Amino acid sequence: MYSKFRWFVLFVMFIVTASTSLILIAPVTIVDSISSSSHLAPPTIITASMSTFNLFIVLSVMAGGILVDKFGVTKIYVLCLALVICGNVVMANLGNEVWGIFLSRAFQGLGTGPIMVSITLVARQWFKQNEHGIVTGLQGMAVSIGIAIGFVLVPRLVTYVEDWGTVFYYLSLINLTGIVLTLIVIFCPKLEPVELDVPSPMQQTATEFKLLQPLVLIGVVSLFCSTWLQQSVNSVGAGFIGTELGLGQIHGADLMFYYSIAYAIGSPLGGAVAGIWLKGQKDNLVILVCFLISAIFSFVITQYTETAGLIICLLILGLFQSFISPIILSFIARTYPKEVIGKVSGFTMMFNFAAGILSPYACALLLSTLGTYSSSFIAMIAVSIIGALVGFKLKVKNN
């Protein structure tokens, strides 16, 4: 029996994930406040905050996946949220120095990586196979919502308390809430994870399993391409609309809201379509279609100059690009031996987060070389085609 309490577990995952993504975005929402008190240049603050955070996520996800396999999701949640809180305390006290920002974001990145990796094990342990895509998709929604709340909440807290450092103590209360909720899951005796009676489709035991095998690498490349596309749109979308099309910076930022909303809604929707409607049997076809639609509309958006057409393109790009990640993660959750799910997720997400770092740099290089934001959309066509060709192979061969 699958306990109804699994939905509380899903709620806990959502809060824990959203609390870390809020911390991810927090410093860049108050750059002016940090700069005024520290006399650091805004680009220095942004680079030290975001690059360090993403770097330590990449460094932590592989080890995090192995630790999740060994100790379980709930213990990792508590440990990692404690690391995030340590980073908040460092930021509050030492954030006026570059090395203080670096140390703070290192703690926070190390804490966030394993939490992101753990989603596949949450899906495998607690949820029905056809619910895996919804679970992994809701994590993507939690990231989007956490970031959105950060943009709204953090600057207002700074205005309220008149000290940006103190704000990070307030934000720690949100992370602490995640710890309390996790402890409820740990200590309630009736809330044991279900034991799945659905065998892994892989014809391998955990001891026979090899990480560097074609099916794992197909998932790695597919997720890498998916993240590259998302980060490319986020990096150049506002600039393309506001500067290249001459519609203004505010208008460009406003239109990007449609992409973000479509992406947030599409993540769990894609998981539901693939898992419940198609019963997990057509994952590779859904991925193929989504990448091909991304390729088409990455070109189409460069042909529009009016608002209505741009909004339609951004909605379609956001919706279909968001389907891919939860489908790949749900595939991992149900396909591999449960003893190595964390390891596979960590390995896959290591390249996923690497794409999140590399894609903005590639967009900046294209902009400086070719002088257009639209060149990044043209590059997305190639990435989408690669993703389609590789993602179509994401299926277990029947022996």
C-alpha positions in Angstrom: 0.0 0.0 0.0 1.1 3.5 -0.8 0.5 5.6 2.3 -1.5 8.8 1.8 1.2 10.4 3.9 3.3 10.4 0.8 1.6 13.7 -0.1 3.0 15.2 3.1 6.4 13.9 2.1 5.9 15.7 -1.3 4.9 18.9 0.5 8.1 18.6 2.7 10.2 18.2 -0.5 8.5 21.2 -2.0 9.3 23.4 1.0 12.8 22.2 1.4 13.6 22.7 -2.3 11.9 26.1 -2.4 13.8 27.3 0.7 17.1 26.5 -1.0 16.2 28.2 -4.3 15.1 31.3 -2.4 18.6 31.3 -0.8 20.1 30.8 -4.3 18.6 34.1 -5.6 18.7 36.1 -2.4 22.0 38.0 -2.8 21.3 39.2 -6.3 18.0 40.7 -5.3 19.8 43.1 -2.9 23.0 43.9 -4.8 22.7 47.6 -4.2 22.3 47.2 -0.5 25.3 44.9 -0.2 27.4 47.2 -2.4 26.5 50.2 -0.3 27.7 48.7 2.9 30.6 46.7 1.5 31.8 49.1 -1.2 32.2 46.0 -3.5 31.3 46.6 -7.1 27.9 45.0 -8.2 29.5 42.7 -10.8 31.8 41.4 -8.1 28.9 40.6 -5.8 26.9 38.9 -8.5 29.9 36.8 -9.7 31.0 35.8 -6.2 27.4 35.0 -5.3 26.1 33.0 -8.3 29.3 31.4 -9.7 30.3 30.1 -6.3 26.9 28.8 -5.5 26.6 26.9 -8.8 30.2 25.7 -8.6 29.7 24.0 -5.3 26.4 22.5 -6.4 28.3 20.8 -9.2 31.0 19.7 -6.8 28.4 18.3 -4.3 25.8 16.5 -6.4 27.8 13.3 -7.2 28.9 12.8 -3.6 25.4 13.8 -2.5 23.9 11.1 -4.7 26.1 8.5 -3.0 25.2 9.8 0.4 21.5 9.8 -0.3 21.8 6.1 -1.3 23.6 5.3 1.9 21.8 7.4 4.5 18.4 8.1 3.0 16.6 11.3 2.0 15.5 12.6 5.3 18.9 12.6 7.0 20.4 14.3 4.0 17.7 17.0 4.2 18.5 17.8 7.8 22.2 17.8 7.2 22.1 19.9 4.1 19.6 22.5 5.5 22.0 22.9 8.4 24.8 23.6 6.0 22.6 26.2 4.2 21.8 27.9 7.6 25.6 28.0 8.4 26.0 29.7 5.0 23.3 32.2 6.0 25.1 33.0 9.3 28.4 33.5 7.5 26.7 35.8 4.9 25.1 37.9 7.7 28.4 38.4 9.5 31.1 38.3 6.8 29.2 39.2 3.6 30.9 42.6 3.3 34.1 40.8 2.2 34.5 38.9 -1.1 35.9 35.9 0.8 33.0 36.0 3.2 30.5 35.8 0.3 32.5 33.0 -1.2 32.5 31.0 2.0 28.8 31.6 2.6 27.9 30.5 -0.9 30.1 27.5 -0.7 28.2 26.2 2.4 24.9 27.0 0.7 25.8 25.3 -2.6 27.1 22.2 -0.8 23.8 22.0 1.0 21.6 22.5 -2.0 23.2 19.9 -4.4 22.3 16.7 -2.5 18.8 18.1 -1.9 18.3 18.4 -5.6 19.7 14.9 -6.3 17.4 13.3 -3.7 14.2 13.8 -5.7 14.6 10.5 -7.7 14.9 8.5 -4.5 11.9 10.3 -3.0 9.9 9.3 -6.1 11.1 5.7 -6.0 10.6 5.1 -2.3 7.3 6.8 -1.7 5.3 7.1 -4.9 3.6 4.9 -7.5 5.5 4.5 -10.7 3.1 6.6 -12.7 3.4 9.4 -10.2 7.2 9.7 -10.5 7.0 12.4 -13.2 4.7 14.5 -11.2 7.0 14.3 -8.2 10.1 15.3 -10.2 8.2 18.0 -12.0 7.0 19.5 -8.7 10.6 19.9 -7.7 11.2 22.0 -10.8 8.1 24.1 -9.9 9.5 24.5 -6.3 12.7 25.9 -7.7 10.8 28.4 -9.8 8.5 29.4 -7.0 11.4 29.7 -4.5 13.2 32.1 -6.8 10.0 34.1 -7.5 9.4 34.5 -3.7 13.0 35.5 -3.3 12.7 38.4 -5.8 9.6 39.6 -3.9 10.4 38.9 -0.3 14.1 39.6 0.2 14.2 43.3 -0.9 11.1 44.0 1.2 12.7 42.4 4.3 15.8 44.6 3.8 13.5 47.7 3.7 11.7 46.4 6.8 14.8 45.6 9.0 17.1 48.2 7.4 20.1 45.8 7.6 20.6 43.3 4.7 22.8 41.0 6.9 20.0 40.5 9.4 17.7 39.4 6.6 19.7 36.2 6.3 18.8 35.3 9.9 15.1 35.7 8.9 15.7 33.5 5.8 17.2 30.9 8.0 13.8 30.5 9.7 12.4 29.2 6.4 15.3 26.6 6.2 14.6 25.7 9.8 11.0 25.1 8.9 12.2 22.6 6.4 14.2 20.8 9.1 11.2 20.7 11.4 9.0 19.2 8.7 11.6 16.6 7.8 11.9 15.6 11.5 8.2 14.9 11.5 8.7 12.5 8.6 11.7 10.9 10.5 10.0 10.4 13.8 6.5 9.5 12.9 6.5 5.7 13.2 3.6 5.2 10.7 5.4 7.1 8.0 7.8 4.5 6.7 8.6 4.6 3.0 6.8 2.0 1.0 8.6 -1.0 -0.3 8.1 -1.2 -4.0 7.0 -4.4 -5.5 7.8 -3.2 -9.0 11.1 -4.6 -10.1 13.7 -2.5 -11.9 13.5 -2.9 -15.7 17.3 -3.1 -15.8 18.7 -6.6 -16.1 21.4 -5.7 -13.6 21.8 -5.9 -9.8 23.3 -3.1 -7.9 26.6 -4.9 -7.7 26.7 -5.5 -11.5 25.6 -1.9 -12.3 28.1 0.2 -14.2 27.7 4.0 -14.2 29.4 4.7 -17.5 27.0 2.8 -19.7 25.1 4.0 -22.8 21.7 4.4 -21.2 23.1 6.6 -18.3 25.1 8.7 -20.7 22.0 9.2 -22.9 20.2 10.6 -19.9 23.2 12.8 -19.1 23.3 14.4 -22.6 19.5 14.8 -22.8 19.3 16.6 -19.4 22.4 18.7 -20.3 20.7 19.9 -23.5 17.5 20.6 -21.6 19.2 22.8 -19.0 21.3 24.5 -21.7 18.1 25.6 -23.4 16.5 26.9 -20.3 19.5 28.8 -19.2 20.0 30.3 -22.7 16.5 31.6 -22.8 16.8 33.1 -19.3 20.2 34.6 -20.2 19.3 36.3 -23.5 15.5 36.5 -23.6 15.1 39.9 -21.9 18.1 41.4 -23.8 16.8 40.0 -27.2 13.3 41.6 -26.6 14.4 44.8 -24.9 17.6 45.7 -26.7 17.8 43.9 -30.1 14.1 44.4 -30.9 14.1 47.8 -29.2 11.1 47.2 -27.1 12.7 48.4 -23.9 14.4 46.7 -20.9 11.3 46.7 -18.7 9.1 45.2 -21.5 11.7 42.5 -22.1 11.8 41.6 -18.5 8.0 41.6 -18.3 7.7 39.2 -21.2 10.1 36.8 -19.7 7.6 36.3 -16.9 5.5 34.3 -19.4 8.4 31.9 -20.0 9.0 31.5 -16.3 5.3 30.8 -15.6 5.0 28.3 -18.5 8.1 26.5 -17.3 6.9 26.3 -13.7 3.5 24.9 -14.7 4.9 22.6 -17.4 7.3 20.8 -15.1 4.6 18.8 -13.2 2.3 18.8 -16.2 4.9 17.0 -18.3 5.5 14.5 -15.6 1.7 13.8 -15.5 1.4 13.5 -19.3 4.3 11.0 -19.5 3.6 9.1 -16.3 -0.1 8.9 -16.0 -1.5 9.4 -19.5 1.3 7.5 -21.4 2.2 5.3 -18.4 5.9 5.9 -18.8 6.0 3.9 -22.0 6.7 6.7 -24.4 9.2 8.8 -22.6 11.7 8.9 -25.5 8.9 10.0 -27.9 7.8 12.8 -25.6 11.4 14.0 -25.2 11.9 13.9 -29.0 8.7 16.0 -29.6 9.6 18.5 -27.0 13.2 19.0 -28.3 11.8 19.4 -31.9 9.3 22.0 -30.8 12.1 23.8 -29.0 14.1 23.8 -32.2 11.2 25.2 -34.3 10.3 27.9 -31.9 13.9 28.9 -31.2 13.9 29.9 -34.8 10.3 31.3 -35.0 10.9 33.7 -32.0 13.7 35.4 -34.0 11.1 36.3 -36.7 8.7 38.2 -34.5 8.8 41.8 -33.4 5.3 42.3 -31.9 4.4 41.4 -28.3 1.7 38.9 -29.0 3.9 36.7 -31.2 6.8 36.9 -28.7 4.5 35.9 -25.8 3.2 32.8 -27.8 6.7 31.7 -28.6 7.9 32.2 -25.0 4.9 30.2 -23.7 5.5 27.3 -26.1 9.3 27.3 -25.4 8.7 27.4 -21.6 6.0 24.7 -21.6 7.7 22.1 -23.8 11.3 22.7 -22.6 10.0 22.1 -19.0 8.6 18.7 -19.9 12.1 17.2 -20.5 13.8 17.3 -17.1 11.1 15.7 -15.0 10.6 12.9 -17.6 14.4 12.1 -17.5 14.5 12.1 -13.7 11.4 9.9 -13.4 13.0 7.5 -15.9 16.0 7.3 -13.6 13.7 6.8 -10.6 11.9 3.7 -12.0 14.6 2.2 -14.2 17.8 1.6 -12.2 18.3 -0.6 -9.1 17.1 1.4 -6.1 20.5 1.1 -4.4 22.2 3.2 -7.1 19.5 5.7 -7.9 21.2 8.5 -6.0 24.5 7.8 -7.7 22.9 7.9 -11.1 21.0 11.1 -10.3 24.1 12.7 -8.9 26.2 11.8 -11.9 23.5 13.1 -14.3 22.8 16.3 -12.3 26.5 17.1 -12.1 26.4 17.7 -15.9 23.0 19.3 -15.6 24.3 22.0 -13.3 27.5 22.3 -15.4 25.2 23.2 -18.3 23.7 25.9 -16.1 27.1 27.4 -15.7 28.4 27.0 -19.3 25.3 28.1 -21.2 25.3 31.8 -20.0 29.0 32.0 -20.8 28.4 30.6 -24.3 25.6 33.2 -24.7 27.9 36.0 -23.7 30.5 34.7 -26.1 28.1 34.7 -29.0 26.9 38.2 -28.1 30.4 39.6 -27.9 31.4 37.8 -31.1 28.3 38.3 -33.3 26.8 41.3 -31.6 23.3 39.8 -31.4 21.2 38.2 -28.7 19.3 36.2 -31.4 22.4 34.2 -32.2 21.9 32.3 -28.9 18.4 31.3 -30.1 19.9 30.1 -33.4 22.4 28.1 -31.3 19.5 26.6 -29.4 18.3 25.0 -32.6 21.4 22.9 -32.8 21.3 22.0 -29.1 17.6 21.0 -29.5 18.3 18.8 -32.4 21.2 17.1 -30.5 18.8 16.6 -27.6 16.1 15.1 -29.9 18.5 12.7 -31.5 20.0 11.5 -28.2 16.8 11.6 -26.1 15.0 9.4 -28.6 17.3 6.6 -27.5 16.3 6.9 -23.8 14.5 3.6 -23.4 15.3 0.2 -21.9 15.8 -2.5 -24.5 13.6 -5.6 -23.9 15.6 -8.8 -23.8 
